[in-house]
Amino acid sequence: MSDKDFSRISVVGLGYIGLPTAAMFASRKIEVVGVDVNSETVAIINEGRIHIVEPDLDMVVHAAVQEGYLRATTTVEAAQAFLIAVPTPFRGENHDPDLSYVEAASRAIAKVLEPGNLVVLESTSPIGATEAMAQWLAEARPDLTFPQQAGDKSDIRIAHCPERVLPGKVMRELITNDRVIGGMTPTCSAQALLLYKNFVAGECVIASGPRVAELAKLTENSFRDVNIAFANELSMVCDRLGINVWELIELANRHPRVQVLQPGPGVGGHCIAVDPWFIVSSAPDEAKLIRTARIVNDYKPNWVLEKFDQMLADLLQAQPDLTAREVTVACYGIAFKPNIDDLRESPALNIVSDLANRFPGKLLVVEPNLEDRDRPVIGNAEFSNLASARENADIHLMLVDHNEFYATEPPSGRILDTRGVWA
């Protein structure tokens, strides 16, 4: 098969990774059928609009839809290649991987599979997920052969090619970043390589198998998580010792071989806050450092809430005539990272939600990246603009360092700055 044989591609899951990937293929004049269970998402895309915030994505999607290379549907259709980009969360207190979305997508795809088709799992997944996907496909289509049964002679090709892009820079990094491809056989890898070379300018590196590719992505995010945990733990140590952590990190980073990251209110997102648990679940006795980093980062929002409680108590002690019900608190940012609208696994959102459930006063939320229709209901919290929050709040919680916040001077009142914006 040559790259010209991929005349139609199906992308299952039109979220933060699936839609940009679908748009990228469509921009190369390949027919792309996007599949999503959300009918509203499908309708928005078919109008040439997008339902997420990602720079430049709106223009690419609009052009692709207008030119007839991209359309969305709720039903899987036949194609030469299928890319699965659905969520892979964890469940329960033990953080066990939840592959139910991958299984549902696999069984939906199975109905339309034809000999020669390629199926690629793009979702970041626990070790063995690609093989599990292949097994679900085989169970649903006993009339076809799969790599685990027939090797390179199989009717269907299976591979794993995890996304490795940064929200806010997805459209550029999809093209420029290297990709890791782990096919179940050499032929599977070769077919996936031809597919991605339609738009990837970075190097497509062939791994020895899907398990290596799966663990490579988990390793990348776990590396980040461990280093963020060091910075978060350091911030708590500095607070105990009465030292400015931002000054300390700036000084430490003057060493030529030291690069301490910046602390925050925790770690969020669909990758760094989730992926390390996949490694822990695969090797619980060995992944001690990775588990500890997760515990440190998961605890940080609780630490922020403890600091808030102390700040509120200090305010009430300083002003005996004031009650907690009369205090106004402003929270700046609820996305999981700066300059995006993504709320998945957001520690800032968890902090605000906790306050909304127990703080009796007025709670203002400033989130410049969310349109009115996308704002979640968070208990008694009210969404506010930046100027009003700065003017009216008694306590200010800086949770996400959006660009808009850097452009303002520190407000009057008490400040709990978890990102060093006003430090």
C-alpha positions as CSV (number, residue, x, y, z in Angstrom):
1,M,0.0,0.0,0.0
2,S,1.3,3.5,-0.8
3,D,0.2,6.7,0.8
4,K,-2.1,7.3,-2.1
5,D,-4.2,4.3,-1.0
6,F,-5.4,6.2,2.1
7,S,-8.3,7.9,0.2
8,R,-10.6,7.8,3.3
9,I,-9.6,7.9,6.9
10,S,-11.9,7.6,9.9
11,V,-11.0,9.3,13.2
12,V,-13.1,8.0,16.2
13,G,-13.3,10.6,18.9
14,L,-13.3,14.3,18.0
15,G,-11.9,15.9,21.1
16,Y,-8.7,17.7,21.8
17,I,-6.6,15.2,19.8
18,G,-9.0,13.6,17.4
19,L,-10.3,16.8,15.8
20,P,-6.9,18.4,15.2
21,T,-5.7,15.1,13.8
22,A,-8.7,14.7,11.5
23,A,-8.3,18.3,10.4
24,M,-4.6,17.8,9.6
25,F,-5.3,14.8,7.4
26,A,-8.2,16.7,5.7
27,S,-5.9,19.6,5.0
28,R,-3.8,17.2,2.9
29,K,-6.8,16.6,0.6
30,I,-7.7,13.2,2.1
31,E,-11.3,12.5,2.8
32,V,-11.8,12.2,6.6
33,V,-14.9,11.0,8.4
34,G,-14.9,12.0,12.0
35,V,-16.9,10.0,14.5
36,D,-18.2,11.1,17.9
37,V,-20.9,10.0,20.2
38,N,-21.9,13.6,21.0
39,S,-24.4,14.8,18.3
40,E,-23.9,18.4,19.3
41,T,-20.1,18.1,18.6
42,V,-20.9,16.5,15.2
43,A,-23.3,19.3,14.3
44,I,-20.8,22.0,15.2
45,I,-18.0,20.5,13.2
46,N,-20.3,20.0,10.1
47,E,-21.0,23.7,10.3
48,G,-17.3,24.3,9.9
49,R,-16.9,25.4,13.6
50,I,-15.0,23.9,16.5
51,H,-16.1,23.1,20.1
52,I,-12.7,23.5,21.8
53,V,-10.1,26.2,22.1
54,E,-7.0,25.6,20.1
55,P,-5.1,28.2,18.1
56,D,-5.4,27.9,14.3
57,L,-7.7,24.8,14.5
58,D,-10.8,26.8,13.6
59,M,-9.4,28.0,10.3
60,V,-8.2,24.5,9.3
61,V,-11.5,22.8,10.2
62,H,-13.6,25.5,8.4
63,A,-11.6,25.1,5.2
64,A,-11.7,21.3,5.3
65,V,-15.4,21.2,5.8
66,Q,-16.0,23.9,3.1
67,E,-13.9,21.9,0.6
68,G,-15.6,18.7,1.4
69,Y,-12.6,16.8,2.9
70,L,-14.0,16.7,6.5
71,R,-17.3,15.7,7.8
72,A,-18.5,14.3,11.1
73,T,-21.1,11.7,12.0
74,T,-22.2,9.6,15.0
75,T,-21.9,6.4,13.1
76,V,-18.7,4.6,12.0
77,E,-18.4,4.2,8.2
78,A,-16.0,2.2,6.0
79,A,-12.5,3.6,5.5
80,Q,-8.9,2.5,4.7
81,A,-7.6,3.5,8.0
82,F,-9.2,4.0,11.5
83,L,-7.7,6.1,14.2
84,I,-9.0,5.8,17.7
85,A,-8.6,8.9,19.8
86,V,-11.0,8.4,22.7
87,P,-10.5,9.0,26.5
88,T,-8.6,6.5,28.6
89,P,-9.2,7.6,32.2
90,F,-8.7,5.6,35.4
91,R,-11.4,4.5,37.8
92,G,-11.6,3.9,41.5
93,E,-9.2,4.6,44.4
94,N,-6.7,2.2,43.0
95,H,-6.5,4.2,39.7
96,D,-7.2,1.2,37.6
97,P,-7.1,1.9,33.8
98,D,-10.6,2.3,32.2
99,L,-10.5,1.0,28.6
100,S,-14.3,1.0,28.1
101,Y,-14.1,3.8,25.6
102,V,-11.5,2.0,23.6
103,E,-13.4,-1.2,23.7
104,A,-16.6,0.6,22.5
105,A,-14.8,2.3,19.7
106,S,-13.2,-1.0,18.7
107,R,-16.4,-2.9,18.5
108,A,-18.0,-0.1,16.5
109,I,-15.1,-0.1,14.0
110,A,-15.2,-3.9,13.7
111,K,-18.6,-3.8,12.0
112,V,-17.2,-2.1,8.9
113,L,-13.6,-3.5,8.7
114,E,-12.4,-4.9,5.4
115,P,-9.2,-6.8,4.5
116,G,-6.3,-4.4,4.1
117,N,-7.6,-1.9,6.7
118,L,-5.3,-0.3,9.3
119,V,-6.4,0.4,12.8
120,V,-4.3,2.7,15.0
121,L,-4.8,3.4,18.7
122,E,-3.8,7.0,19.3
123,S,-5.2,7.3,22.8
124,T,-2.6,7.3,25.5
125,S,-3.0,3.8,27.0
126,P,-1.8,1.4,29.6
127,I,0.7,-1.3,28.6
128,G,-1.1,-4.0,26.6
129,A,-4.1,-1.8,25.4
130,T,-3.2,-2.2,21.7
131,E,-3.2,-5.9,22.1
132,A,-6.5,-5.8,24.0
133,M,-7.9,-3.7,21.1
134,A,-6.8,-6.3,18.6
135,Q,-8.5,-9.0,20.6
136,W,-11.8,-7.1,20.8
137,L,-11.7,-6.6,17.0
138,A,-11.0,-10.3,16.5
139,E,-13.8,-11.4,18.7
140,A,-16.2,-9.1,16.8
141,R,-15.0,-10.2,13.3
142,P,-14.1,-13.9,13.3
143,D,-14.2,-13.9,9.5
144,L,-11.1,-11.7,9.4
145,T,-7.5,-12.4,10.6
146,F,-5.5,-10.2,12.9
147,P,-1.8,-9.8,13.7
148,Q,-2.0,-11.9,16.9
149,Q,-3.3,-14.8,14.7
150,A,-1.7,-14.5,11.4
151,G,1.3,-12.1,11.9
152,D,2.3,-10.2,8.8
153,K,-0.2,-12.1,6.7
154,S,-3.2,-10.8,8.6
155,D,-6.2,-9.2,7.0
156,I,-6.1,-6.2,9.4
157,R,-3.1,-4.2,10.5
158,I,-2.9,-2.9,14.1
159,A,-0.6,-0.3,15.5
160,H,-0.2,2.2,18.4
161,C,0.9,5.8,17.7
162,P,0.4,7.9,20.8
163,E,-0.1,11.7,20.4
164,R,2.6,13.8,22.1
165,V,1.4,17.4,21.6
166,L,1.1,20.4,23.9
167,P,-2.4,22.0,24.2
168,G,-2.2,25.5,22.7
169,K,0.4,24.3,20.2
170,V,-1.3,21.2,18.8
171,M,-1.6,22.3,15.2
172,R,2.1,23.0,14.9
173,E,3.4,20.1,17.0
174,L,1.3,17.5,15.1
175,I,3.5,18.4,12.1
176,T,6.9,19.1,13.7
177,N,7.1,16.6,16.6
178,D,8.6,13.1,16.1
179,R,6.1,10.2,16.3
180,V,6.6,6.8,17.9
181,I,4.9,4.0,15.9
182,G,4.5,0.5,17.4
183,G,2.9,-1.9,15.1
184,M,2.0,-5.5,16.1
185,T,4.1,-6.7,13.1
186,P,6.7,-5.0,10.8
187,T,4.0,-4.7,8.1
188,C,1.7,-3.0,10.6
189,S,4.4,-0.5,11.5
190,A,5.2,0.2,7.8
191,Q,1.5,0.9,7.0
192,A,1.1,3.3,9.9
193,L,4.3,5.0,8.9
194,L,2.9,5.6,5.4
195,L,-0.3,7.0,6.9
196,Y,1.4,9.5,9.2
197,K,3.9,10.7,6.7
198,N,1.0,12.4,4.9
199,F,1.5,15.3,7.3
200,V,4.2,14.6,9.9
201,A,7.4,16.4,9.1
202,G,9.2,15.1,12.2
203,E,10.8,11.7,12.3
204,C,8.5,8.7,12.6
205,V,10.4,6.2,14.7
206,I,9.5,2.6,14.6
207,A,9.4,0.9,18.0
208,S,9.9,-2.8,18.4
209,G,6.3,-3.3,19.3
210,P,3.1,-1.6,20.6
211,R,4.0,-2.1,24.3
212,V,7.2,-0.1,23.9
213,A,5.3,2.7,22.2
214,E,2.7,2.6,24.9
215,L,5.3,2.8,27.7
216,A,7.3,5.5,25.8
217,K,4.3,7.9,26.0
218,L,3.7,7.0,29.7
219,T,7.4,7.6,30.4
220,E,7.4,11.1,28.9
221,N,4.5,12.2,31.0
222,S,5.7,10.5,34.2
223,F,9.1,12.2,33.8
224,R,7.2,15.5,33.8
225,D,5.1,14.5,36.7
226,V,8.1,13.5,38.9
227,N,9.8,16.8,38.1
228,I,6.7,18.9,38.8
229,A,6.3,17.0,42.1
230,F,9.8,18.1,43.1
231,A,8.9,21.7,42.5
232,N,5.6,21.4,44.3
233,E,7.2,19.7,47.3
234,L,9.9,22.4,47.3
235,S,7.2,25.1,47.4
236,M,5.7,23.5,50.5
237,V,9.1,23.3,52.1
238,C,9.8,26.9,51.4
239,D,6.5,27.9,52.8
240,R,7.3,26.1,56.1
241,L,10.7,27.9,56.2
242,G,9.5,31.3,55.2
243,I,11.4,31.4,52.0
244,N,10.2,32.7,48.6
245,V,10.1,29.7,46.4
246,W,10.2,31.7,43.2
247,E,13.4,33.5,44.2
248,L,14.9,30.1,45.3
249,I,14.2,28.4,42.0
250,E,15.6,31.3,40.0
251,L,18.8,31.1,42.0
252,A,19.1,27.3,41.8
253,N,18.5,27.4,38.0
254,R,21.6,29.5,37.6
255,H,23.5,26.2,37.9
256,P,24.3,25.0,34.4
257,R,23.0,21.5,35.0
258,V,19.9,22.4,37.1
259,Q,16.5,23.3,35.7
260,V,13.8,23.2,38.5
261,L,10.3,23.5,37.1
262,Q,7.7,26.0,38.5
263,P,5.3,24.8,41.2
264,G,1.6,25.2,41.0
265,P,-1.7,24.2,42.7
266,G,-1.3,20.6,41.5
267,V,-1.2,18.7,38.2
268,G,-4.1,18.4,35.8
269,G,-4.9,17.4,32.2
270,H,-5.7,14.2,30.5
271,C,-2.1,13.0,30.4
272,I,0.3,14.0,33.2
273,A,-2.3,13.6,35.9
274,V,-3.4,10.2,34.6
275,D,-0.6,8.4,32.7
276,P,1.8,7.7,35.6
277,W,-1.0,5.6,37.2
278,F,-0.9,3.4,34.2
279,I,2.7,2.6,34.9
280,V,2.0,2.0,38.6
281,S,-0.9,-0.3,37.7
282,S,1.4,-2.4,35.5
283,A,4.3,-2.6,38.0
284,P,3.0,-1.6,41.4
285,D,5.9,-2.9,43.4
286,E,8.5,-1.3,41.2
287,A,7.1,2.1,40.4
288,K,7.7,3.6,43.9
289,L,9.0,7.0,42.8
290,I,6.3,7.4,40.2
291,R,3.6,6.6,42.7
292,T,5.1,9.0,45.2
293,A,5.2,11.8,42.7
294,R,1.5,11.3,42.0
295,I,0.7,11.4,45.7
296,V,2.7,14.7,46.1
297,N,0.9,16.3,43.2
298,D,-2.5,15.0,44.1
299,Y,-2.0,16.4,47.6
300,K,-1.1,19.9,46.5
301,P,-4.7,21.2,46.0
302,N,-5.4,20.1,49.6
303,W,-2.4,22.1,50.7
304,V,-3.7,25.2,48.8
305,L,-7.0,24.8,50.5
306,E,-5.3,24.6,53.9
307,K,-3.4,27.8,53.1
308,F,-6.7,29.5,52.1
309,D,-8.3,28.4,55.4
310,Q,-5.5,29.9,57.3
311,M,-5.6,33.1,55.3
312,L,-9.3,33.5,55.9
313,A,-8.8,32.9,59.6
314,D,-6.1,35.5,59.7
315,L,-8.4,38.0,57.9
316,L,-11.3,37.4,60.4
317,Q,-9.0,37.7,63.3
318,A,-7.6,41.0,62.0
319,Q,-11.2,42.3,61.5
320,P,-13.3,41.0,64.4
321,D,-16.5,42.7,63.1
322,L,-16.2,40.8,59.8
323,T,-17.9,37.4,59.2
324,A,-16.9,34.8,56.6
325,R,-20.3,35.4,54.9
326,E,-19.2,39.0,54.2
327,V,-15.9,38.0,52.7
328,T,-15.5,38.0,48.9
329,V,-12.9,35.6,47.3
330,A,-11.7,35.7,43.7
331,C,-10.2,32.6,42.0
332,Y,-8.2,33.3,38.9
333,G,-8.3,30.4,36.4
334,I,-9.9,27.0,36.4
335,A,-8.3,25.4,33.3
336,F,-5.7,22.7,33.9
337,K,-2.9,24.9,32.4
338,P,-2.4,28.4,31.1
339,N,-4.2,29.9,28.0
340,I,-6.5,27.0,27.2
341,D,-10.2,26.1,28.0
342,D,-9.5,22.4,29.0
343,L,-10.9,21.6,32.4
344,R,-9.9,17.9,32.5
345,E,-8.4,16.8,35.8
346,S,-7.9,20.5,36.7
347,P,-6.6,21.0,40.2
348,A,-7.7,24.7,40.0
349,L,-11.3,23.5,39.2
350,N,-11.2,21.1,42.1
351,I,-10.0,23.8,44.5
352,V,-12.8,26.2,43.4
353,S,-15.4,23.3,43.6
354,D,-14.3,22.6,47.2
355,L,-14.6,26.3,48.1
356,A,-18.0,26.5,46.4
357,N,-19.3,23.7,48.6
358,R,-18.2,25.1,52.0
359,F,-17.2,28.7,51.8
360,P,-20.3,30.8,52.9
361,G,-19.2,34.1,51.3
362,K,-19.2,35.4,47.8
363,L,-17.0,33.3,45.4
364,L,-15.9,34.9,42.1
365,V,-14.3,32.9,39.2
366,V,-12.3,34.5,36.5
367,E,-11.7,32.3,33.4
368,P,-11.0,34.3,30.2
369,N,-10.7,31.2,28.0
370,L,-14.3,30.0,28.5
371,E,-17.3,31.3,26.6
372,D,-20.5,31.8,28.5
373,R,-22.1,28.7,27.1
374,D,-19.1,26.5,28.2
375,R,-18.9,27.7,31.8
376,P,-19.6,24.9,34.2
377,V,-21.9,25.3,37.2
378,I,-19.7,25.3,40.3
379,G,-22.0,25.5,43.4
380,N,-22.6,29.0,44.5
381,A,-19.6,30.4,42.5
382,E,-20.2,33.3,40.1
383,F,-18.2,34.0,37.0
384,S,-16.7,37.4,36.9
385,N,-14.5,39.6,34.7
386,L,-11.0,40.3,35.8
387,A,-11.5,44.0,36.7
388,S,-14.5,43.4,38.9
389,A,-12.8,40.5,40.7
390,R,-9.6,42.5,41.4
391,E,-11.7,45.5,42.7
392,N,-14.2,43.6,44.9
393,A,-12.4,40.6,46.4
394,D,-10.9,40.5,49.8
395,I,-8.8,37.3,49.1
396,H,-7.3,36.5,45.7
397,L,-6.4,33.0,44.7
398,M,-4.1,32.8,41.7
399,L,-4.5,29.3,40.3
400,V,-3.7,29.4,36.6
401,D,-1.2,31.8,35.1
402,H,-3.1,32.9,32.0
403,N,-1.5,35.7,30.0
404,E,-4.3,38.1,30.9
405,F,-3.3,37.9,34.6
406,Y,0.4,38.7,34.0
407,A,-0.7,42.0,32.5
408,T,-2.2,43.3,35.8
409,E,-0.6,44.6,38.9
410,P,-1.1,42.7,42.2
411,P,-4.6,43.6,43.6
412,S,-5.2,45.0,47.0
413,G,-6.3,42.5,49.7
414,R,-4.7,39.2,50.7
415,I,-3.1,37.1,47.9
416,L,-2.5,33.4,47.7
417,D,-0.4,33.1,44.5
418,T,0.2,29.4,43.5
419,R,1.8,30.3,40.2
420,G,4.1,33.2,41.0
421,V,2.2,35.7,38.8
422,W,2.2,38.4,41.5
423,A,5.1,37.0,43.6
